[in-house]
Amino acid sequence: MTKQPFKFQRPELAASYCEALAGSGILDARSGLFLAAPRRTGKSTFLREDLLPELAKLNWTTVYVDLWTNKAIDPAILIANAVKNTLAKFANVITKLAKSTGLEKVDVKVNVFGALSVNLSSLDLPENVTLADALEALVIASKQPVVIVIDEAQHAISTQAGMDAMFALKAARDNLNQGNSEQKLFLVFTGSNQDKLSRLVVKKDQPFFGCRITKFPLLDKRFSDKLTEHINSKLAANNQFSKDDVFEAFKLAGHRPEMLRNIIADIALDGGAGTLAKQLKTGAVAFRDRIWGAMESEFAELPPIQRAVLEHILQQEGNFSPFSEASLKAYAKLSGEKVNVTDAQGALNALRHKNLIWQAAYGDYSLEDESMALWYKNRTLAKSTS
């Protein structure tokens, strides 16, 4: 009999977020739940294995979309397609409602709820049917509250259409919830970059101004203990891992489950009895150093102006003004070359194409991978002490 794969679930956390969405918990997220956590720390797994099942228990209709799945497709298209695909499940109901209640804005004649082909060159909704209209139709058809869950939501602000989709979601939320005794539309957004995610909520001209970013809790010792028990059950009695040692390695690995499991697998397969604590720590440090080494190599291979621009972004820690006089002087000092606005723009474009930096639709820049900031701090510290 095949044994089930290892799973670690957090149903209590999922339940608390559902309470927050409903406004009955300590956290009030009726305007929207925004969760931020670094990549590969278990956030998406939690959504799929904990939050979505908890939403299903409440009989809330759920629309889930991961904007990281295909970065080549405009985020607005991915969001609209996810809504359309959920609508398709209620095609018969919507058709009956459209005929009986005059829901003319839902154009059933073009098979919006069924066989309409996915068209990646448009928002994939019929003409004159907005995203807000589609969500309203979904609420009516399902006869249940609707929750739209968008993973890696910060990608939405990388295009104007994506930003328009965010404003459409806000409009739908306001239209469906205001004046109603029960909330009909819930919004959940997650992001692996808190700075980027906050660009949806910080300024008055942003769609969800006033909402708060909630730090998604990292997996802790409960996870590493359960994983240790799972691994030890497959090992010989004289080749067992210590829970404390595994947790120390987990912290060194940045609380990243996949990285920890790779380290443990390498050591377990080598039969490291007697030196597990040392090997675990060495393994975790080596894994981290391998990643940092790759960052160092990529950084060193950049042309001088690109390297200078990237280093200045790293130094500014989120307060980056790309074309200010101070920034241009910093580029020149770091590169040893005179740098004008055109040079800086060219370097920014090149860094963006190399997936080292990220640009919002309205021009702000930030790191694509936040862990690069930790690498740079360690690099700077090492240089200052050498």
C-alpha positions as CSV (number, residue, x, y, z in Angstrom):
1,M,0.0,0.0,0.0
2,T,1.4,3.4,-1.0
3,K,1.9,5.8,1.9
4,Q,0.5,9.3,1.7
5,P,3.0,12.1,1.0
6,F,4.0,14.3,3.9
7,K,1.6,17.2,4.6
8,F,1.5,19.9,7.2
9,Q,-1.7,21.8,7.5
10,R,-2.8,24.8,9.4
11,P,-6.6,24.7,9.6
12,E,-6.7,27.0,12.6
13,L,-4.9,29.7,10.7
14,A,-7.3,29.2,7.7
15,A,-10.3,29.5,10.0
16,S,-9.0,32.7,11.5
17,Y,-8.6,34.3,8.1
18,C,-12.2,33.3,7.2
19,E,-13.3,35.0,10.4
20,A,-11.3,38.1,9.4
21,L,-13.0,38.2,6.0
22,A,-16.4,38.0,7.6
23,G,-15.4,40.7,10.2
24,S,-16.0,38.4,13.1
25,G,-12.3,37.8,14.1
26,I,-9.6,39.9,15.8
27,L,-8.5,41.0,12.4
28,D,-11.1,42.8,10.3
29,A,-10.5,42.1,6.6
30,R,-13.9,42.8,5.1
31,S,-12.3,45.4,2.8
32,G,-9.8,42.8,1.7
33,L,-7.2,40.4,3.1
34,F,-3.6,41.1,2.0
35,L,-1.0,38.5,3.0
36,A,2.7,39.0,2.4
37,A,5.4,36.3,2.8
38,P,8.7,35.5,1.0
39,R,8.7,33.1,-1.9
40,R,8.9,29.4,-1.2
41,T,7.9,29.7,2.5
42,G,4.6,27.7,2.1
43,K,2.2,30.5,1.3
44,S,0.7,29.0,-1.9
45,T,0.6,25.6,-0.4
46,F,-1.4,27.0,2.5
47,L,-3.8,28.6,0.1
48,R,-4.5,25.4,-1.8
49,E,-4.4,22.9,1.1
50,D,-5.8,25.0,3.9
51,L,-7.6,28.2,3.0
52,L,-9.5,26.9,-0.1
53,P,-10.9,23.8,1.7
54,E,-11.9,26.1,4.6
55,L,-13.8,28.4,2.2
56,A,-15.4,25.3,0.7
57,K,-16.7,24.3,4.2
58,L,-18.4,27.7,4.4
59,N,-20.0,27.0,1.0
60,W,-18.5,30.2,-0.4
61,T,-17.9,30.2,-4.1
62,T,-14.2,30.5,-4.7
63,V,-12.3,31.9,-7.7
64,Y,-8.6,31.2,-7.4
65,V,-5.8,32.5,-9.7
66,D,-2.0,32.4,-9.4
67,L,-0.5,35.3,-11.3
68,W,2.9,33.6,-11.1
69,T,1.8,30.7,-13.3
70,N,2.4,32.5,-16.6
71,K,4.1,35.9,-16.3
72,A,3.9,36.2,-20.1
73,I,0.2,36.7,-20.0
74,D,-1.3,40.0,-18.8
75,P,-2.5,39.6,-15.2
76,A,-5.8,41.1,-16.2
77,I,-6.4,38.2,-18.6
78,L,-5.5,35.6,-16.0
79,I,-8.0,37.2,-13.5
80,A,-10.8,37.5,-16.0
81,N,-10.3,33.9,-17.2
82,A,-10.4,32.6,-13.7
83,V,-13.7,34.4,-13.1
84,K,-15.1,33.2,-16.5
85,N,-14.1,29.6,-15.7
86,T,-15.9,29.7,-12.4
87,L,-18.9,31.2,-14.1
88,A,-18.9,28.3,-16.6
89,K,-19.8,25.9,-13.7
90,F,-23.1,27.8,-13.4
91,A,-23.9,28.2,-17.1
92,N,-27.3,26.6,-16.9
93,V,-28.4,28.6,-13.9
94,I,-27.2,31.9,-15.5
95,T,-29.0,31.1,-18.7
96,K,-32.3,30.6,-16.9
97,L,-31.8,33.7,-14.8
98,A,-31.0,35.8,-17.9
99,K,-34.2,34.6,-19.6
100,S,-36.4,34.9,-16.5
101,T,-35.1,38.1,-14.9
102,G,-33.8,40.1,-17.8
103,L,-30.2,39.9,-16.8
104,E,-29.3,41.3,-20.2
105,K,-25.8,42.4,-19.2
106,V,-24.8,38.8,-19.1
107,D,-24.6,37.9,-22.9
108,V,-25.4,34.2,-22.9
109,K,-25.7,34.3,-26.7
110,V,-21.9,34.3,-27.0
111,N,-21.5,31.4,-24.6
112,V,-19.8,33.5,-21.9
113,F,-20.6,30.7,-19.4
114,G,-19.6,27.8,-21.5
115,A,-17.8,27.1,-24.7
116,L,-16.3,30.5,-25.4
117,S,-12.7,29.9,-26.4
118,V,-9.9,31.3,-24.3
119,N,-8.6,34.4,-26.2
120,L,-5.3,35.5,-24.8
121,S,-5.4,38.8,-26.8
122,S,-8.3,40.2,-24.8
123,L,-9.8,40.1,-21.4
124,D,-11.9,37.1,-22.5
125,L,-15.2,38.6,-21.4
126,P,-17.9,39.5,-23.9
127,E,-18.1,43.1,-25.1
128,N,-19.9,45.4,-22.6
129,V,-19.5,42.8,-19.8
130,T,-17.1,44.1,-17.1
131,L,-15.3,42.1,-14.5
132,A,-17.6,43.7,-11.9
133,D,-20.6,42.5,-13.9
134,A,-19.2,39.0,-14.2
135,L,-18.6,38.8,-10.4
136,E,-22.2,40.1,-9.7
137,A,-23.5,37.4,-12.1
138,L,-21.5,34.8,-10.2
139,V,-23.0,35.9,-6.9
140,I,-26.5,35.6,-8.3
141,A,-25.9,32.3,-10.0
142,S,-24.2,30.5,-7.1
143,K,-26.6,32.0,-4.4
144,Q,-23.5,32.1,-2.1
145,P,-20.9,34.7,-1.2
146,V,-18.0,34.8,-3.7
147,V,-14.3,34.9,-2.7
148,I,-11.7,35.8,-5.2
149,V,-8.2,34.6,-4.1
150,I,-5.3,36.1,-6.1
151,D,-1.9,34.6,-5.4
152,E,1.2,36.8,-6.2
153,A,-1.2,39.7,-6.6
154,Q,1.6,42.2,-6.9
155,H,2.1,41.2,-10.6
156,A,-1.3,42.9,-11.3
157,I,0.3,46.3,-11.0
158,S,3.0,45.5,-13.6
159,T,0.5,46.5,-16.4
160,Q,-2.2,49.1,-16.9
161,A,-4.7,46.4,-17.7
162,G,-3.8,44.6,-14.5
163,M,-4.3,47.8,-12.5
164,D,-7.6,48.3,-14.2
165,A,-8.6,44.8,-13.0
166,M,-7.7,45.7,-9.5
167,F,-10.0,48.8,-9.7
168,A,-12.7,46.7,-11.2
169,L,-12.5,44.3,-8.2
170,K,-12.8,47.3,-5.8
171,A,-15.8,48.5,-7.7
172,A,-17.4,45.0,-7.5
173,R,-16.7,44.9,-3.8
174,D,-18.2,48.2,-3.2
175,N,-21.3,47.5,-5.4
176,L,-22.0,44.1,-3.9
177,N,-21.3,44.8,-0.3
178,Q,-22.5,48.3,0.4
179,G,-26.0,48.5,1.8
180,N,-26.3,44.7,2.3
181,S,-26.6,43.1,5.7
182,E,-24.4,40.2,4.5
183,Q,-21.2,40.5,2.6
184,K,-21.4,39.1,-0.9
185,L,-17.8,39.5,-2.2
186,F,-14.6,38.7,-0.3
187,L,-11.1,39.5,-1.6
188,V,-7.9,37.8,-0.7
189,F,-4.6,38.9,-2.1
190,T,-1.2,37.4,-1.4
191,G,2.3,38.5,-2.4
192,S,5.9,37.4,-2.1
193,N,7.0,41.1,-2.0
194,Q,5.5,43.3,0.7
195,D,6.7,46.5,-0.9
196,K,5.1,45.6,-4.2
197,L,1.9,44.4,-2.6
198,S,1.7,47.6,-0.6
199,R,1.4,49.6,-3.8
200,L,-2.2,48.5,-3.9
201,V,-3.1,50.0,-0.6
202,V,-0.8,52.9,0.5
203,K,-1.8,55.9,-1.7
204,K,-5.1,57.5,-2.2
205,D,-5.0,56.9,-5.9
206,Q,-4.4,53.1,-5.4
207,P,-7.4,50.7,-5.6
208,F,-7.4,49.5,-2.0
209,F,-6.2,52.5,-0.2
210,G,-6.6,52.1,3.6
211,C,-6.3,48.3,3.6
212,R,-3.5,46.8,5.7
213,I,-0.8,44.3,4.7
214,T,-0.8,41.3,7.1
215,K,2.4,39.4,7.5
216,F,1.8,35.8,6.7
217,P,3.3,33.7,9.5
218,L,6.3,31.5,8.5
219,L,6.3,27.8,9.2
220,D,7.8,27.2,12.6
221,K,9.1,24.4,14.8
222,R,5.8,22.5,14.7
223,F,6.4,22.0,10.9
224,S,10.0,21.0,11.3
225,D,9.2,18.6,14.2
226,K,6.5,16.9,12.2
227,L,8.8,16.6,9.2
228,T,11.5,15.1,11.4
229,E,9.1,12.5,12.7
230,H,8.1,11.7,9.1
231,I,11.7,11.3,7.9
232,N,12.8,9.4,11.0
233,S,10.0,6.8,10.5
234,K,11.8,5.9,7.3
235,L,15.3,5.7,8.7
236,A,17.2,3.1,10.8
237,A,17.1,3.5,14.6
238,N,20.8,4.5,14.6
239,N,20.4,7.2,11.9
240,Q,17.8,9.5,13.4
241,F,17.5,13.2,13.1
242,S,17.2,15.5,16.2
243,K,14.2,17.8,16.1
244,D,16.2,20.7,17.5
245,D,18.9,20.2,14.9
246,V,16.4,20.1,12.1
247,F,14.8,23.3,13.3
248,E,18.2,25.1,13.4
249,A,18.7,24.0,9.8
250,F,15.2,25.2,8.9
251,K,16.0,28.7,10.3
252,L,19.3,28.8,8.3
253,A,17.3,27.8,5.2
254,G,15.0,30.8,5.6
255,H,12.0,28.7,6.8
256,R,11.8,27.3,3.2
257,P,10.3,23.8,3.4
258,E,11.6,22.6,0.0
259,M,15.1,23.7,0.8
260,L,15.0,22.0,4.2
261,R,13.8,18.7,2.6
262,N,16.5,18.8,0.0
263,I,19.2,19.2,2.7
264,I,17.7,16.4,4.9
265,A,17.4,14.0,1.9
266,D,21.1,14.5,0.9
267,I,22.2,13.8,4.5
268,A,19.9,10.9,5.1
269,L,20.9,9.1,1.9
270,D,24.5,9.5,2.9
271,G,23.8,7.7,6.2
272,G,25.1,10.5,8.4
273,A,24.8,8.8,11.8
274,G,26.7,10.4,14.6
275,T,27.3,13.7,12.9
276,L,23.7,14.8,12.0
277,A,23.8,18.1,13.9
278,K,27.0,19.2,12.3
279,Q,25.9,18.0,8.8
280,L,22.5,19.6,9.1
281,K,24.0,23.0,9.9
282,T,26.7,22.6,7.3
283,G,24.2,21.5,4.8
284,A,21.9,24.5,5.4
285,V,24.7,27.0,5.3
286,A,26.1,25.4,2.1
287,F,22.7,25.5,0.5
288,R,22.3,29.2,1.4
289,D,25.9,30.0,0.3
290,R,25.2,28.3,-3.1
291,I,22.3,30.6,-3.7
292,W,24.3,33.6,-2.6
293,G,27.2,32.5,-4.7
294,A,24.9,32.5,-7.8
295,M,23.8,36.0,-6.9
296,E,27.4,37.1,-6.6
297,S,28.3,35.7,-10.0
298,E,25.3,37.3,-11.7
299,F,26.1,40.6,-10.0
300,A,29.7,40.5,-11.0
301,E,28.9,39.7,-14.7
302,L,26.8,42.8,-15.1
303,P,28.2,45.7,-17.2
304,P,29.4,48.5,-14.9
305,I,26.4,50.8,-15.3
306,Q,23.9,48.0,-14.7
307,R,25.8,46.8,-11.7
308,A,25.9,50.3,-10.3
309,V,22.2,50.9,-10.8
310,L,21.4,47.5,-9.1
311,E,23.8,48.2,-6.2
312,H,22.2,51.6,-5.7
313,I,18.7,50.0,-5.5
314,L,20.1,47.6,-2.9
315,Q,21.6,50.4,-0.9
316,Q,18.4,52.5,-0.9
317,E,16.2,49.7,0.6
318,G,12.9,50.7,-1.0
319,N,13.6,54.5,-1.2
320,F,14.8,54.4,-4.8
321,S,14.4,57.5,-7.1
322,P,15.9,56.3,-10.4
323,F,16.6,59.6,-12.2
324,S,17.3,62.0,-9.3
325,E,20.5,64.0,-9.3
326,A,21.7,62.0,-6.2
327,S,21.0,58.7,-8.0
328,L,22.9,59.7,-11.1
329,K,25.9,60.8,-9.0
330,A,25.7,57.4,-7.1
331,Y,25.7,55.5,-10.4
332,A,28.7,57.4,-11.6
333,K,30.6,56.8,-8.4
334,L,29.8,53.1,-8.3
335,S,30.6,52.5,-12.0
336,G,33.4,54.9,-12.5
337,E,31.6,56.3,-15.6
338,K,29.5,59.3,-16.3
339,V,25.9,58.3,-16.3
340,N,22.9,60.4,-17.7
341,V,19.2,59.7,-17.6
342,T,19.3,57.8,-20.9
343,D,22.1,55.5,-19.6
344,A,20.2,54.9,-16.4
345,Q,17.0,54.1,-18.2
346,G,18.8,51.6,-20.5
347,A,20.4,49.9,-17.4
348,L,17.0,49.7,-15.7
349,N,15.4,48.1,-18.8
350,A,18.3,45.6,-19.1
351,L,18.0,44.6,-15.4
352,R,14.2,44.2,-15.7
353,H,14.7,41.9,-18.7
354,K,17.2,39.9,-16.7
355,N,14.5,39.5,-13.9
356,L,16.7,41.3,-11.4
357,I,14.4,44.2,-10.8
358,W,10.7,44.8,-11.2
359,Q,8.8,47.7,-12.6
360,A,5.3,48.8,-11.7
361,A,2.9,50.1,-14.3
362,Y,3.4,53.6,-13.0
363,G,7.2,53.5,-13.0
364,D,8.5,52.5,-9.6
365,Y,11.3,49.9,-9.4
366,S,12.2,47.3,-6.8
367,L,14.0,44.1,-6.5
368,E,12.5,41.1,-8.2
369,D,13.8,38.7,-5.5
370,E,13.8,40.3,-2.0
371,S,16.4,37.7,-0.8
372,M,19.0,39.6,-2.8
373,A,18.8,42.3,-0.2
374,L,19.9,39.8,2.5
375,W,22.8,38.6,0.2
376,Y,23.9,42.2,-0.3
377,K,23.8,43.0,3.5
378,N,25.9,39.9,4.2
379,R,28.3,40.8,1.3
380,T,28.7,44.4,2.7
381,L,29.3,43.1,6.2
382,A,31.9,40.6,5.0
383,K,33.8,43.4,3.2
384,S,33.7,45.7,6.2
385,T,35.2,43.0,8.5
386,S,37.8,41.7,6.1
